[in-house]
Amino acid sequence: DTAVSQTPKYLVTQMGNDKSIKCEQNLGHDTMYWYKQDSKKFLKIMFSYNNKELIINETVPNRFSPKSPDKAHLNLHINSLELGDSAVYFCASSQAGVAGETQYFGPGTRLLVL
Amino acid sequence: DAKTTQPTSMDCAEGRAANLPCNHSTISGNEYVYWYRQIHSQGPQYIIHGLKNNETNEMASLIITEDRKSSTLILPHATLRDTAVYYCIVKSGNTPLVFGKGTRLSVIA
């Protein structure tokens, strides 16, 4: 069974369009994240949700709006797509414990804005 | 910004041990040392983590110096499938991972 899944795997779209990426985890974790990996391969946190509540928003443009309908899902909606939004987006989930916290990542969604 | 320093790249012969160093001289008392790797075109994968004691699991061993200012990830018998970018990250609590540039490990046949 896939622990963290994302759809779609590939997304090609025109500038100015609105698109959504979906993420689901079946691990029962309370915390979910969105990371962005740009063309230079730098991985950066975008958002963090805990029990459906936003806890971190790392200066991401407000064209990006995460939505968590329940703690197993964290979707990412992007309005008015720009060329610079082209990247690989990774979803992750985790559950904090007394001995640290392990994050599990999805396979990524490769977004190309033309 | 990442709080760790790693070599940009390393090579390792297949079947030999790969030793990946990491410096984290400003680590705080409640921060763990985590290692993740990213194989080409895949999502990052958790390898191992530790606080102050050395740790071992089915993938690797983690050696942390007594002063906790540096650590070494050891892959005991590297295979071609271990070719990846390896990230050393220090953090506490249920917080996002801050990725640096990592070490690109190439395992050579």
Chai-1 contact restraints between the chains, C-beta under 6 A:
chainA,res_idxA,chainB,res_idxB,connection_type,confidence,min_distance_angstrom,max_distance_angstrom,comment,restraint_id
A,T31,B,N94,contact,1.0,0.0,6.0,A-B,restraint_1
A,Y33,B,P96,contact,1.0,0.0,6.0,A-B,restraint_2
A,L43,B,F99,contact,1.0,0.0,6.0,A-B,restraint_3
A,I45,B,P96,contact,1.0,0.0,6.0,A-B,restraint_4
A,S48,B,P96,contact,1.0,0.0,6.0,A-B,restraint_5
A,F90,B,G43,contact,1.0,0.0,6.0,A-B,restraint_6
A,A96,B,N94,contact,1.0,0.0,6.0,A-B,restraint_7
A,G100,B,Y32,contact,1.0,0.0,6.0,A-B,restraint_8
A,G100,B,H49,contact,1.0,0.0,6.0,A-B,restraint_9
A,E101,B,N94,contact,1.0,0.0,6.0,A-B,restraint_10
A,T102,B,Y46,contact,1.0,0.0,6.0,A-B,restraint_11
A,F105,B,G43,contact,1.0,0.0,6.0,A-B,restraint_12
A,F105,B,P44,contact,1.0,0.0,6.0,A-B,restraint_13
A,G106,B,G43,contact,1.0,0.0,6.0,A-B,restraint_14
A,P107,B,G43,contact,1.0,0.0,6.0,A-B,restraint_15
A,G108,B,G43,contact,1.0,0.0,6.0,A-B,restraint_16
